[in-house]
């Protein structure tokens, strides 16, 4: 890279609390990549966000208040603008749709161009109040999101660029790598009551009745612990299903699972699915939503989320054909090496920054 041009790039990344929580691995990889290139960066995030584990000492962290008290908004915005003026960014990078309006205000005041990352599928009404004038590029992490945004907002199609989220793929395949260890599956608690989750638990109950020995780990979030416990007791699963919080880093939980299950479609790119594949877990999931990573027979086995028997057969097939499950997990890891490189992600984002800052 040409160091003379690198010195001109000073990105300020703007994130919501949700983005810091859900996309922390992506943010950590990007900020580390910028630091490796000796590129100054600032991270703008709400007060209270724990970012110590994703930022290096070279990253300037600027926090803003989220309380919407009378007269506090204007004062908070002035403090934020003053900090940014001191940093002198050449480009603002909004990491989520929810901060697009704030980013545009900051960009207008500073006279700085900005880019926007869209991580989820859109409906026209969601952006009806967010003017995108001045947004140079829209970065998306998946082809399904690119197609969706281009369909909903045809006038933005030329600004869309797909940059896959990068990850570091494990050297070994974790799926069923220790035959003497109790088999384990990992999934995520739904953010709302979801019939697909109950179908998954029903499939797990059938596996238990058939004599399969396993542990199902449910990563926290979503429905209350008491409600989940009642459901597990009613289905006779309290001895084989455990609920754990979303520990950071996620890999510590995901790497302990032989199988990762995505029992319902996701409207947003799922970083947990990406990381589960990277550590070598076999994936069982359903199609729909942002499902670019779920390729039947290549990176995952696919089931019908509305059919408990379909889920049961998919999971049973992985238990019964463990060598196939390992080959599937290894195939997913190879797919990530080819398509989700951290180095390529950082290089492509830097290219967008340079083009935008001209």
C-alpha positions as CSV (number, residue, x, y, z in Angstrom):
1,X,0.0,0.0,0.0
2,X,1.1,3.6,-0.6
3,X,1.8,5.1,2.7
4,X,1.3,8.6,1.4
5,X,-2.3,7.9,0.6
6,X,-2.8,6.0,3.9
7,X,-2.0,9.1,5.9
8,X,-5.0,10.9,4.3
9,X,-7.4,8.2,5.6
10,X,-8.9,9.0,9.1
11,X,-12.1,7.1,9.5
12,X,-14.6,7.7,12.4
13,X,-16.8,4.7,12.9
14,X,-20.3,5.4,14.4
15,X,-22.0,2.5,16.2
16,X,-25.1,1.8,18.2
17,X,-25.2,-0.2,21.4
18,X,-26.8,-3.1,19.5
19,X,-24.0,-3.0,16.9
20,X,-21.3,-3.1,19.5
21,X,-23.0,-6.1,21.1
22,X,-23.9,-8.1,18.0
23,X,-21.1,-7.2,15.6
24,X,-18.2,-6.9,18.1
25,X,-16.0,-9.5,16.3
26,X,-16.4,-7.6,13.0
27,X,-15.6,-4.3,14.6
28,X,-12.6,-5.8,16.4
29,X,-11.2,-7.2,13.2
30,X,-11.7,-4.0,11.3
31,X,-10.1,-1.8,14.0
32,X,-7.2,-4.2,14.4
33,X,-6.7,-4.1,10.6
34,X,-6.7,-0.3,10.5
35,X,-4.2,-0.3,13.4
36,X,-2.0,-2.7,11.5
37,X,-1.9,-0.3,8.6
38,X,-1.1,2.6,11.0
39,X,-4.4,4.3,10.1
40,X,-5.8,6.5,12.9
41,X,-9.4,5.6,13.7
42,X,-12.1,6.8,16.1
43,X,-15.0,4.8,17.4
44,X,-18.2,6.8,18.2
45,X,-20.5,4.8,20.5
46,X,-23.0,5.4,23.4
47,X,-22.0,5.8,26.9
48,X,-21.9,2.5,28.7
49,X,-20.8,0.4,25.8
50,X,-18.0,-2.1,26.7
51,X,-15.5,-1.7,23.9
52,X,-12.3,-2.3,25.7
53,X,-12.0,-5.8,24.3
54,X,-12.4,-4.7,20.7
55,X,-10.3,-1.5,20.5
56,X,-6.5,-1.1,20.5
57,X,-4.8,1.8,22.3
58,X,-4.5,3.6,19.0
59,X,-8.2,3.9,18.6
60,X,-9.8,7.1,19.9
61,X,-13.1,6.3,21.6
62,X,-15.7,9.0,21.7
63,X,-18.9,8.3,23.7
64,X,-22.2,10.1,23.4
65,X,-25.2,10.2,25.7
66,X,-28.4,8.3,24.8
67,X,-30.6,10.1,27.3
68,X,-33.1,12.3,25.5
69,X,-33.7,14.8,28.2
70,X,-34.8,18.4,27.4
71,X,-31.9,20.5,26.2
72,X,-29.5,17.6,26.5
73,X,-29.6,16.6,22.9
74,X,-28.1,19.8,21.5
75,X,-25.4,20.0,24.1
76,X,-24.5,16.3,23.7
77,X,-24.3,16.8,19.9
78,X,-22.0,19.9,20.3
79,X,-19.6,17.9,22.5
80,X,-19.6,15.1,20.0
81,X,-18.9,17.5,17.1
82,X,-16.1,19.2,19.0
83,X,-14.4,15.9,19.6
84,X,-14.8,14.9,16.0
85,X,-13.4,18.3,14.8
86,X,-10.3,17.6,17.0
87,X,-10.0,14.2,15.4
88,X,-10.4,15.6,11.8
89,X,-11.9,12.5,10.1
90,X,-11.7,12.2,6.4
91,X,-14.7,9.9,6.3
92,X,-17.5,8.8,8.6
93,X,-18.6,5.2,8.6
94,X,-22.0,4.5,10.0
95,X,-22.1,0.9,11.1
96,X,-25.8,0.5,11.4
97,X,-29.0,1.9,9.9
98,X,-30.3,3.2,13.3
99,X,-27.5,5.9,13.4
100,X,-27.9,7.0,9.7
101,X,-29.7,10.2,10.6
102,X,-27.1,11.1,13.2
103,X,-24.2,10.3,10.8
104,X,-25.7,12.5,8.1
105,X,-26.1,15.4,10.6
106,X,-22.5,15.1,11.7
107,X,-21.3,14.7,8.1
108,X,-23.1,17.9,7.1
109,X,-21.7,19.9,10.0
110,X,-18.2,18.7,9.4
111,X,-18.3,18.8,5.7
112,X,-17.2,15.2,5.6
113,X,-18.4,12.4,3.3
114,X,-19.9,9.3,4.9
115,X,-20.6,5.6,4.1
116,X,-23.4,3.5,5.6
117,X,-23.3,-0.3,6.4
118,X,-26.7,-2.1,6.1
119,X,-26.7,-5.4,7.9
120,X,-30.3,-6.4,7.6
121,X,-33.2,-6.6,5.1
122,X,-35.1,-3.4,4.6
123,X,-38.8,-2.4,4.3
124,X,-39.5,0.9,2.6
125,X,-41.1,2.5,5.7
126,X,-38.1,1.9,7.8
127,X,-36.0,4.5,5.9
128,X,-38.8,6.8,4.9
129,X,-37.6,9.4,7.4
130,X,-33.8,9.0,6.8
131,X,-32.5,11.2,4.0
132,X,-29.5,9.5,2.3
133,X,-28.3,12.6,0.4
134,X,-24.5,12.7,0.8
135,X,-24.1,9.0,1.5
136,X,-21.3,7.9,-0.9
137,X,-21.5,4.2,-0.5
138,X,-23.7,1.6,1.1
139,X,-21.8,-1.4,2.3
140,X,-23.6,-4.7,2.7
141,X,-22.3,-8.0,4.1
142,X,-24.4,-10.4,1.9
143,X,-25.8,-10.7,-1.6
144,X,-29.3,-11.2,-0.2
145,X,-29.1,-7.8,1.5
146,X,-27.6,-6.1,-1.6
147,X,-30.5,-7.4,-3.7
148,X,-33.1,-6.4,-1.1
149,X,-31.8,-2.8,-0.8
150,X,-31.5,-2.4,-4.6
151,X,-35.1,-3.7,-4.9
152,X,-36.6,-1.5,-2.2
153,X,-34.5,1.6,-3.2
154,X,-33.7,1.3,-6.9
155,X,-32.1,4.8,-6.8
156,X,-29.4,3.5,-4.4
157,X,-28.4,0.5,-6.4
158,X,-25.3,2.1,-7.9
159,X,-24.0,3.0,-4.4
160,X,-24.2,-0.6,-3.1
161,X,-21.0,-2.5,-2.6
162,X,-20.8,-6.0,-1.0
163,X,-18.0,-6.6,1.4
164,X,-18.2,-9.9,3.2
165,X,-17.6,-9.8,7.0
166,X,-14.2,-11.5,7.6
167,X,-13.3,-14.0,10.3
168,X,-10.3,-16.1,11.3
169,X,-11.0,-19.8,10.5
170,X,-9.7,-22.4,12.9
171,X,-6.9,-24.7,11.9
172,X,-8.9,-27.7,13.1
173,X,-12.5,-28.9,12.8
174,X,-14.2,-29.0,16.1
175,X,-17.2,-31.1,15.1
176,X,-17.2,-34.5,16.8
177,X,-13.4,-34.2,17.2
178,X,-13.4,-35.8,20.7
179,X,-15.4,-39.1,20.4
180,X,-15.3,-39.6,24.2
181,X,-16.9,-36.3,24.9
182,X,-20.7,-35.9,25.2
183,X,-22.1,-34.5,22.0
184,X,-23.3,-30.9,22.2
185,X,-25.5,-28.6,20.1
186,X,-25.6,-24.8,20.4
187,X,-28.4,-22.5,19.5
188,X,-29.7,-19.0,20.4
189,X,-32.7,-18.1,22.5
190,X,-35.3,-16.3,20.2
191,X,-35.9,-12.6,20.8
192,X,-39.6,-13.3,20.8
193,X,-42.0,-16.3,21.2
194,X,-41.2,-18.4,18.2
195,X,-42.8,-21.6,17.1
196,X,-39.6,-22.7,15.3
197,X,-37.8,-22.7,18.7
198,X,-40.5,-25.0,20.2
199,X,-40.2,-27.2,17.1
200,X,-36.5,-27.5,17.8
201,X,-37.0,-28.4,21.4
202,X,-39.6,-31.0,20.2
203,X,-37.0,-32.5,17.8
204,X,-34.5,-32.6,20.7
205,X,-37.1,-34.5,22.9
206,X,-37.5,-37.1,20.1
207,X,-33.7,-37.5,20.0
208,X,-33.7,-38.1,23.7
209,X,-36.5,-40.6,23.5
210,X,-34.6,-42.5,20.8
211,X,-31.6,-42.8,23.2
212,X,-29.2,-40.2,21.8
213,X,-27.0,-38.6,24.4
214,X,-26.3,-34.9,24.0
215,X,-26.3,-31.5,25.6
216,X,-28.2,-28.6,24.0
217,X,-26.7,-25.2,24.9
218,X,-29.1,-22.2,24.5
219,X,-27.2,-18.9,24.4
220,X,-29.1,-16.2,26.3
221,X,-31.2,-13.3,25.2
222,X,-34.8,-13.2,24.2
223,X,-37.5,-14.9,26.2
224,X,-37.2,-14.8,30.0
225,X,-35.3,-17.5,31.9
226,X,-38.3,-18.5,33.9
227,X,-40.4,-19.0,30.7
228,X,-37.7,-21.1,29.1
229,X,-37.3,-23.2,32.3
230,X,-41.1,-23.9,32.3
231,X,-41.0,-25.0,28.7
232,X,-38.1,-27.3,29.3
233,X,-39.7,-28.8,32.4
234,X,-43.0,-29.4,30.4
235,X,-41.1,-31.2,27.6
236,X,-38.8,-33.2,29.9
237,X,-35.6,-31.5,28.7
238,X,-34.4,-29.7,31.8
239,X,-31.5,-32.3,32.2
240,X,-30.1,-31.9,28.7
241,X,-30.7,-28.3,27.9
242,X,-28.8,-25.5,29.6
243,X,-29.1,-21.8,29.1
244,X,-26.0,-19.6,29.2
245,X,-25.5,-15.8,28.7
246,X,-23.9,-14.5,25.5
247,X,-20.4,-14.7,26.9
248,X,-17.7,-12.6,25.2
249,X,-15.9,-13.8,23.2
250,X,-18.6,-16.0,21.7
251,X,-16.0,-18.5,20.4
252,X,-15.6,-19.9,23.9
253,X,-19.1,-21.2,23.7
254,X,-19.3,-21.9,20.0
255,X,-16.1,-23.9,19.9
256,X,-17.5,-26.3,22.5
257,X,-20.4,-27.2,20.2
258,X,-20.4,-30.0,17.7
259,X,-23.5,-28.7,15.9
260,X,-24.8,-25.2,15.6
261,X,-28.5,-24.8,14.9
262,X,-30.3,-21.8,13.3
263,X,-33.9,-22.8,13.7
264,X,-35.5,-19.7,12.2
265,X,-34.7,-17.2,9.4
266,X,-32.8,-14.1,10.3
267,X,-33.6,-10.7,8.8
268,X,-30.0,-9.6,9.6
269,X,-26.6,-11.1,8.9
270,X,-25.9,-13.5,11.7
271,X,-22.3,-13.2,13.1
272,X,-22.9,-16.2,15.4
273,X,-23.5,-18.4,12.4
274,X,-20.3,-17.1,10.8
275,X,-18.3,-17.8,14.0
276,X,-19.8,-21.2,14.5
277,X,-18.7,-22.2,11.0
278,X,-15.2,-20.7,11.6
279,X,-14.6,-23.0,14.6
280,X,-15.7,-26.0,12.7
281,X,-19.2,-26.8,14.0
282,X,-21.6,-28.6,11.7
283,X,-24.5,-26.3,10.9
284,X,-28.2,-27.2,10.7
285,X,-30.5,-24.4,9.7
286,X,-33.4,-23.2,7.6
287,X,-33.4,-21.1,4.5
288,X,-35.0,-17.6,4.3
289,X,-34.0,-14.1,5.3
290,X,-30.2,-13.5,5.2
291,X,-29.3,-17.1,4.4
292,X,-26.2,-16.6,2.2
293,X,-24.0,-18.8,4.5
294,X,-26.5,-21.7,4.5
295,X,-25.7,-23.7,1.4
296,X,-27.4,-27.1,1.5
297,X,-24.9,-30.0,1.4
298,X,-21.9,-27.7,1.2
299,X,-21.9,-25.6,4.4
300,X,-25.0,-26.8,6.2
301,X,-27.9,-29.3,6.3
302,X,-31.2,-27.6,5.7
303,X,-34.6,-28.3,7.4
304,X,-38.1,-26.9,7.3
305,X,-38.4,-24.6,10.4
306,X,-42.2,-25.3,10.6
307,X,-41.8,-29.1,10.5
308,X,-40.6,-30.7,13.8
309,X,-39.9,-34.0,12.0
310,X,-37.7,-32.2,9.4
311,X,-35.6,-30.7,12.2
312,X,-35.4,-34.1,13.9
313,X,-34.2,-35.9,10.7
314,X,-31.6,-33.3,10.0
315,X,-30.1,-33.5,13.5
316,X,-30.4,-37.3,13.6
317,X,-28.5,-37.5,10.3
318,X,-25.6,-35.5,11.7
319,X,-25.5,-37.7,14.8
320,X,-25.7,-40.9,12.8
321,X,-23.2,-39.9,10.1
322,X,-20.5,-38.2,12.1
323,X,-17.9,-38.4,9.4
324,X,-20.3,-36.6,7.0
325,X,-20.9,-34.0,9.7
326,X,-17.2,-33.4,10.0
327,X,-16.8,-33.1,6.2
328,X,-19.7,-30.6,6.2
329,X,-18.0,-28.5,8.9
330,X,-14.7,-28.7,7.1
331,X,-16.4,-27.6,3.9
332,X,-17.9,-24.6,5.6
333,X,-14.5,-23.7,7.0
334,X,-13.0,-23.8,3.5
335,X,-15.9,-21.7,2.1
336,X,-15.1,-19.0,4.8
337,X,-11.4,-19.1,3.9
338,X,-12.3,-18.4,0.3
339,X,-15.0,-15.8,0.8
340,X,-14.7,-14.3,4.3
341,X,-11.0,-13.3,4.8
342,X,-10.3,-10.6,7.3
343,X,-7.5,-9.3,5.2
344,X,-9.8,-8.9,2.2
345,X,-12.5,-7.3,4.3
346,X,-10.1,-4.7,5.7
347,X,-8.6,-4.0,2.2
348,X,-12.0,-3.6,0.6
349,X,-13.3,-1.3,3.3
350,X,-10.1,0.8,3.1
351,X,-10.6,1.1,-0.7
352,X,-14.1,2.5,0.0
353,X,-12.7,5.0,2.6
354,X,-10.1,6.2,0.1
355,X,-12.6,6.6,-2.8
356,X,-15.0,8.3,-0.5
357,X,-12.4,10.7,1.0
358,X,-11.3,12.0,-2.4
